[in-house]
């Protein structure tokens, strides 16, 4: 029995281990079965990518092989040059000078009693400005009038005494010496009356001089002496300066001409060499430092009688109307004078002018709508337009707007503009 158990035990274990060996063999075959599957999935993935990429590359190749459509010609605005009568202009810098400039000083001494103006106001000739204490001068006038009355009384007695002597027989009643003495006394009395009359007039003038009035019309400055101060008067150089008055309208403008310009202007005189302006009747225009155009017109008033040896210049003067009082004596300004007779010139806006290194050019559109450069010579600016002295004709269609979009030798789409718009064109920034 023991043997049988021993014999059966291995059999059971053999039965038990057989299934384990089958599963182990199956697991060992799995990698072998999976190996051919991995390359198959990679191939499928690569095939999918190729299917997606190849059509895209084909389409790209087709798009590159097709020629792109050319952009339309840029649009520009063209206009013909403005034709205007222009003359060469010379500009000079100078200062304004008042036609009448007065220092208000007292003619008589005394204490300042009143001031009758506001600093900086406009005054008219005859307006009261200052008042000096009048009382001492009133007393002096009264004394002069009394002395005059006394002298007149003496004269009246001398005249009556001489009249009595003339009715007497000389040599019998009255001696010749007595008659001569009475005649002399009358003449002395007459002289005394004349002297006292002059003293009375002087006292009257001194009393009038206590009222200081504006001698000219213009703008008065600030007061230099306040009320209560002693004012030194008289005709000497030590008198007190009370205020200054500068006339406003009209006003003069002084500047200097160089010798060459003076000789050139002499060819356009009207023959009035004896006049104060030497016959220079050329128009004169003026602008202030804050103004952009020469909008004020005046006329030549004076040319000096000699050329300065140190600077070779000659002093000249023009007169301008100044109704608003904006032009002030001492102010700087610029004047423009015509240097030659007017001539016809062509003008274009500044926006139409291009720069190529040191040369200036404009683009003109020909009959085939092609932009062609034309090199030009520039003149001065007149009324916001640039004068073209050379290189342009009146029939040229100049590009005045869109210069940055156009290219020399390339086609453009021109849009015609009127002369008025050309004259008012300004530089514009292109959106492209």
Helices and strands as residue ranges (DSSP letters): H 2-65, E 74-80, E 82-86, E 89-98, E 101-105, E 110-115, E 122-123, E 128-132, H 135-166, H 176-209, E 211-213, E 218-220, E 230-231, E 241-246, E 251-258, H 259-265, G 266-268, E 284-287, E 296-303, E 313-320, E 332-338, E 343-349, G 350-352, E 354-356, E 359-365, E 371-382, E 385-390, E 397-401, E 412-416, H 419-423
